[in-house]
Amino acid sequence: MAGLGLGFLLHIVLANLLAHLFPFSIAYWLGVFLLLAGAVGLALRSPSRRPVLPEVKESVFIILAFFLLFGLFSLINRGLAIFDEGYNLPLVSRMAAGDVPPHFFFYPSAPMPYHYGLHLFAAALVRLGGLTVWSAFDLSRAFTHALMLILAGLWFWRMTQSYWKAVAGATIVYFAGGTQWLLLLVPPNWLARFGEHIPLINAAAVSGQNLLDVISRPWNIENGIGPLFPFAFISGIFLPQNLALTSTGACLALTIFLLLLLDRPNLSLTGELLLSLVLASLALTGEHLFVLVMAAIGIIWLTRVLLHPSGWNFSRLLGLFLPATILSLSMGGVMTVWVGRLISTLLGRESLYGFGLTGFRFYWPPAVMSVHFGRLELWQPYHLIVALAQMGPALVLILLSSWRLRNHWRRGRWLTTALVLSPWLGGTLSLFLEYQERAREITRFLDISLLLGVILALPLLLRVLPRVQRSLQWLILVGLGCLTFSGLATFAVQLLAIPTPQYTYFITPLDVQFSRKYWNTLSPQAQIFDPNAARSVVIFGRNVGLVSEDYRKPLPTWLQLVENFSTQNLAEAGYTHIYLDDQYWKRLSSVEKTTLERSCVKLVDSFVREEQFRSLYTIEDCDE
């Protein structure tokens, strides 16, 4: 399974690089060919002398477990529609239609600084596998969850030499999260007093009126017909891996375990190159973790040079650090667009380069950022208590995660050493830095730091648990129980989604009919007007014009087109097609409706279901 994980991440890097030179379909298959050729070459160069049959027998159980987990997570994802589905699905659709590296689907001329590695995999399932966009993204995330759990089990088995401890370790990592639910145990009058000092932001602001109110209510997010999650179990700092349903799925944890499994002292040049490519994949799946690990590697090298100026082998720098850095700055994604914007700034260019890209700014006094409650300043008691509740026992595990740092250092396990140092870097940065205009995004650094702390400290706890005094055993078990309770609680809610599958919260059966018939069939130059712009990107895989420079802030020109519907104005704005639904039709005045009766407007297709309808018009001749 480590080979599957390695192939998965390497192919993301290869296919993305080749897509700069070839059409997406060719780039993807060429990446597969190069990966297989490389694997065969390595196998012939260093053939294994171990008997094959015992290895196959040992792998049967692991493969069976993988497919069972993959099936379970696929069923769950099919019933959920949370975490920016209106952001991720359009990106998958445009990439599947050939826009790789992607541009912002609401501002087509702007490169998209985004961690789109998993979207690339999902796009291949759409383009080459014939799946719908939403199904492909569901399966992609399910794949990463199942593979991550298997790799976690393999690593914990290596560290503990116990199958039960391996299962326990993987399970704890998957469900480990914050302990915001502990606030439910605080007396209401105390919690009300806390709430006077705790602001509500983002989803918390629409889920309740204050801290006392919101902690006992459902989490108010877009989820279609999916089950409601209790807000108390949704930490604003550290979410469990079972809720890793955003743009990267469980890719980050998957990559961490793969690096831990593959890291060896005295790696060959080929081994260093492979690990460097795995590191480069982080630039496409989680640039914040990439920055932390590469910074930690830099600190390690600098320390080694200072301590042993004449005995340090710089070939490790060339084989591990440089390829990943060069690729991250040139192959697309956040790091590449950052460099492009920096160059544009230095050259004095005013043009937009990369939608939504923001820099950092220093913050004082130090504070912990929560996506629910904003900046929680550590010197304020109420803020500190809420911050500690959202982080939970994982904060203590960061301290324990350094238990084998000296051993890793001495044995030359540089990647493992870097992963041990990364939580300290990430935690420190999150206290003093914030993203400009998007302050809450800095929580990614603390979230991944807490996850790393859990992963690296668990082997120690699993090893010492049978050997310590009974009182300490109970303390460890209670701590692990608190650590995993929010994950278990939310997973129970996720299971409720299995009986009620849905496409996503903004896609209806009528839209599905259009998608199956017209996805990627319109002219590549087609530009579709749809009041729900994200919907048409998903359904047709085509541009929707200049809608927004930021996903949350529509352009005034776009709002003007929506509020004052006119086929002539749309044609002059460059639109070639119009996609209408019954809700928008009811909003139109009789004068606006008559513009669809012009001779240049032609009905391409229409589907009706009870009182609902969807219609696609072409207005390509209306600009003449």
C-alpha positions, 0 to 999 in steps of 0.5 A: 500500500505504500507503493500505491500511496507513492504512485498516487502522489508521484503521478499527481506531480508528473501529470501536472508537469506534463499538462504544461506541455500536452493536453490533459488527457495525454498528460495523464496517460503519459504520466501513468506510462512514465510511472510504470516504466520507472517502477519496472526499471527499479524492479529490474535493477534491484530485484527482491529476493524475498519469496512472493507468496508470503507477501501476497498472503500478508497483503490480502487482508490489507487490500480487503480492509482498503476496499471496505474502507473505500466503500464506506467512505464513498457511501458517506461522501455521496450523502454529504455536500459540505465544505465549499462544494461550490468552490471545489466542484467547478475547479474539478470540472474546468480541469477535467475540460483541460484547464491545467494548471487551472485558472480561476473559474470566475476570472478566467485570465487569472492563474489560480493559487490553490492546492489542486492536487486532489482535484487533478485526480478527480478531473481524470476520473471525470475526463477518462473515467466518464464519472460526473464531477460530484461523484469523482470528487466524492470518490477521490476524497474517499480514496485518500481517507481509506489509503491514509488509514492503511498507511497509518496502520502500517506505520504504527505497526512498524513503531509498535510491532503490534497489530492491535496497537497499529489499529488503535493508532490509526483509529485515534489519528482518524478521530483525533480532534479538538474538545470544544464540546467540553464547554457544554459542561461549563455552567450556563451562567459562566458560559454566558460570561465567557460569551461576552468576551468571545465574538462569533465569526463565519459559520458560528455567527449564523449558527447562534447569537452568542457562545452559550447559544451556539454551543448547543445548536446545529452547525449552520453550513451548506449541506443540502439534505444532509444531516446536521452536525452539532456545533459543539463537536466542530472545533474552530482550530483542530478538526478530526480527519473524518471531517477532512472533506475539503479540497485536499481530503486526507492527502496531508495525513496520507503524505505524512505517513508515507514520508515516515514510512519511506524515510531511511538513513543513507538513502540512495540518490534515487530514493532521495529524488523520489522523496523530493517528488513526494515533498513537491506533491505537498505544494499541490495538496497543502502548501502550508505543510510544504513550507513547514517541512522545507523550513525545518529541513533548512534549519536541520542543514544549517545546524549540521553545517554549523556543528560539522562544517567540514563533515557535512555532505551537501549531496543531501541538499541537492537530492532532497531539498532543491528538486522539491523547491524548484518544482514547487515554484514552477509547476503551478499552485499557490507557490508558483503564483506567489512567485509570479505575483512577486515578479509582477510586483518587482516589475511594476505591473498592475495586472491581476496575477492570481485570484485571492492571493494574500500575503502575511502580516505580523500580529501582536500580542500573540493569539490563537486564531479560530475560524469560529471565534476569531483571534483568541488572545492568550493573555485574556483568561476567557480567550485562553480557556476557549482556545485550549478547549478547541485544541484539546489534548493534542496540544500536550501531544506536541510536547511529547512528539519530540520524544525521539528527536535525538534518535532521528537526528543521530540516525540521519532520518532527516525527513522524520526529524523535519516532521518532528520540528514542523509542529513547533514551527507551525504553532509559533507562526500561527501565534504571530502571523495572519493572512492579509484579508483572510485572517482565519486561514492561518489556522491551517498551520496550527491544525496541521501542527496539532495533527503532527503532534498526535501522529508522532506522540502516539507510538510512545503512548501506545508503548508505555500504556501497558507498563505504567501505573494504573492511575497513569493508564487511566489518565492516558485513556481518558485523554485519548477518549477526550481527543477522539470524542468529537471525531466519533460523534461527528462520524456517527452523524456522517453515517446518517448521510448514507441512506440519503444520497445527493449530488450537491446542494446546488445541483438538481436532477434537471441539472444532472440531465444537462451535465450528462448530455452536454458536459464538455460538448460545447465549443471551448470558447463558449461562455455561459451566463447563469445567475448561479455561476458555479452551477454552469461551470460544473454542468458544462465545464465552460467559462462563465465570464468575469464574475468575481475577483474573489469567490465571495465578492461578485463584480459590480458588472456581473451583478448588473447583468444579473439584475438587468437581464438582456440578451443584447447586453449579455452578447456584448459582454461576450456570452454565447449561451444562457442557462436559465432555471424556473427561480430566476425566470420568475424574477424577470420582468415581462420586458426582460423575458421578451428579449429571449424572443429575439430571432438571434436567440435559439433554444438548444435544449430544455428539461422539465420536471413538475414545476421546475425547468432548466433551459439552455439558449444560444445567443452567439448570433446576437452580437452581430 
